[in-house]
Amino acid sequence: MACGGFSPYADSIAAFGNPLVEGIITLFMFVAGANFALHYRMLYTKKKSMIHDNEFRFYFVIIIVATILLTALLWRDMSMNVTMSFRYAVFQVISILTTTGFATNDFNLWSDSGKAVLLALMFIGGCAGSTAGGIKVVRVLLMLKYARRELFKAIHPKSVKPIKFNNKIVPDNIMNAIISFVVIYFLILIASSGILAILGMDLISSITASIATLGNIGPGFNLIGPMANFDVVPPLGKLTLIANMWIGRLEIFTVIVMLTPEFWTK
């Protein structure tokens, strides 16, 4: 429920080898990755609040599409049967998307196409108002709506097409804040990945270690895979990743504001 996948076993949830355990954890990871305000509304006010929420529907679609795609890739590339492919796929998709970081299989050994699906999910994260980290589903959704509007305006320059979320117009200042957040997020990601690469880590390990810590996900690929740990990271690299975890959990702007001189001179 905290979307923090620390396990007392080195093999994470794979140590149990129990589909029922995996199913229970999958359900609660899914619940924890959704907006808790929606849970409250569904229980006490509007029973269909989740169904009508744009972010939750997009969150659900991401899980369905990614699970189907990953199931097919595992079946094709890893010689698994459909049942086993689905079992590993649905757990890992929800675990990575909700930034819980649990693992039932060493996805470090999966094909590049399978790992690409998980890498994409690492950038998204859970819903706003959840215990998950990452950029958040609502920001990704609004960025897609913004991109679609700009493409439409390129074809119809005189058109007025507001961005809507849950049937409400999203003000320009909110969109500007979201764009600023995403730009700063990627700048920090690029900077921390560069530092790790300079310290001697391979590029995939550097990038995924930065994503995993900035999004508070946990595991990455190669040196810091799900059955490994961050012990191999050089001391300066560990400090960089500690900063990433701190910045990512505080949603970036809080840290940036604290580091500006104007904040302390008011």
N, C-alpha and C positions, 0 to 999 in steps of 0.2 A: 504493500500500500504506500510505502514511502518512495517507490520507484528507485530504490538504492539496492542493487543486486549483490550485496556482499554475502558470501556463503562460507560456512565453516569448512567446506570441502574444497580441495583444489580443483576438482572436476565440476564444480558448481552443481547445478540441478541434475547433470548427467550422472552424478554419484548415486542418485536414488534409483535410476533406471526403471521408473514407475510411471506409466502413462496417466494414471489417476492423479498422482502428485502434480505432474506437468499440467494436466487439465485444470486443476484447482488454481494453480499459480497463474496460468494463462488468463483465466477469468478475472482474477483480482488485479492483475497487471492492466488488463483492458479497462476495468472500472477506475483504477487509479490514474490512468492516462486521460480520462475524460474530465470535464469541468465539474468541480464539486458543487458549484452553485446549481448546475443542472440536476445533479442528484437530489439536492434539497427540494427544488421545484417539483421534480417528478414525484417525490414522496409526499409532499405536503400541499402543493398548490395545483400545478398543471401536470397532469399525468403524461401528456404527450409532448412535454417541453423538449425532450431530447430529439424526438423525431423531427420537430420543426426547427431545430437549431442548425444553422448552416455549417458551423464548425464541426459539430459532432457528426453530421452526415458525411462531411469531407473526410474526417478522421476514420469513419467506418469504411468508406470507399477505398481509402489508401490501404487499409488492412486487407480488405477483400482482394484488391487487385495485386498487391505485393505478395500475398499468400498464394494465389493461383499461379502467378509468374514464378515464384521461387519453388513451388511444388513441381512445376513442369521442368525447371532447370535441374533440380536435384534428381528427378526421375531420369532425365536425359543424360546428365553429365556424371552422376555419382553412382549409377547402377543400383539405385534404391527402388523398391516397389512403391506404388502410389500411396499406400497407407503410411509407410515410414516417411516418405517424402513430405506428405502433408503434416504429419506429426512434428517433424523438425521445423518445417517452414512456418507454420502458424505460431509456434512458440517463439521462434527466433525473430519473426517479423514484429510481434507485439512487444517482445523484450527490448529490441533495439529502438523501435518507434517510441515507446514510453520511457526510454532511457533507463530501464531497470538494469540491463546488463547481465542477466542470467543467461546460461547456456545449457542446452541439453546435448549438444554435439559440438565438436571442434570445428567451427565454421572457417577457421584458418586454413583447413585442408580442402575446402570446397573449391569449385571452379571459379575462375575470375568473373564469369557472368553472374553466378550466385552471390559472390561477395559484392558485386556492383549494386545489386538490389539493396543489400544491407547498408552499403555506404550511402546510398541516396536517403535511406530512412534516418541515418545518423544526423543528417542536416535538418530534418524536419522537427523531430521531438513530439511531445504530447500536446494536449490542448491547454489553452490559457485557463488558469484557475485549477489546474491539476497539480499533482506532486512531481510531474515529469519535468525534465529540463529541455534543452534544445531551443531552436528559434521559435517554435510553437506553431501549431497547425493554423491558427487564425491569421498569423502574419503571412504564412505561405499562401493561404487562400486569398487574402487581400492583395498580395503582390501579383498573383496570377490575374485577379480581376483588374488590377491597375494596368498590367501589361496588355490585357485584352482591350481595355479602353483606349490605350495609346495607339494600338494597331488600328482600331476602329476610327480614331481621330485622324490618323494618317491618310485614310481613305476618304473620310468625310470631315474636313478641317473645321467646318462651321457648326458641327453637331455639338450638342451638350448632352453628355452621357455620364451621369453621376455613378459613383461606385456605391453599391448597396450591400448591406450585411444584415440579415434577419429583417429584411424589408425596411431598413432605415438607411438613410444616406450617410456615408462616412465622410466627415469633414476633411478638407485638404490638409489641415494641420496634423491630423492623426496619420494620414497617409505619409506625410513628410517625416513624421517621427518613426514610422515603421521602416521606411527606406533608409533613414539614417542609422537605425538599429542594425539592419542587415548589412549595410556597408561597413560599419565599425566591427561587426561580428566577423566578417570575412577578412578585414585588415588584421585583426588580432590573430585569426587562424593562420593567415599567411606568415605573419611575423614569428609566431611560435613554431610553426613548421620549419621555417628557415633557420631558426636558432638550433633546433634539434638536428637538422641536416648538417649544419656546420660543425656540430659536436660529434659527428661521425655516424649517426643513425641513418638507415636507408630511407628513401623518400616515402615509401608506403607506410612504414612504421612512424615516421615523423608526422605525416599528415593525419593518419588515423589516431595517433596519440593526442594530437592537438584537438581533433574533433571530439574524441572521447572525453577529454577533460573539460573542454569549453562547454560541451553539451551535457556534462555530468552523466555520461553513458556508462563508462567503465572500460570494457575491452575494446581493442581495435584489431588490427591485422599484423601479421608477421611477428616481430619481436614482442608485441604486447597483445597477443591473441587471447581468446577466452580461457585457455588452459595455461596461460603464462601470467606474468605480472610485470610491474614497472621497475623491478630491481635492476634491469639492464640499462636503464636510462642514467646518463651521467649526472652528477650532482647539480650542475647548473641547469641541466634539462629538467630535473625534478622540481627545482625552484620555479622554472617557467611554467610547468604543468600545474603546480600548486596555485600559481597566480591565475592560470586559466580556470581552474575549478572555482576559485573565489569569485572571479569576474563573471563566469557563466551562471553561477547560482544567484548572484545579485542582479542579474539581468543587465549587465554592462553599463547602462546609463548612471546607475547609482554610484559605481566606481569612478566613472569618468568625471561626474560632477564633484565627487570628493577630492579628485586630483587637480581640480582647477583652482587657481589662486583666488578667484572671485568668491568661491564658496567660503573660504576662511576669512575673508576681509569684510564680509557683510556684518 
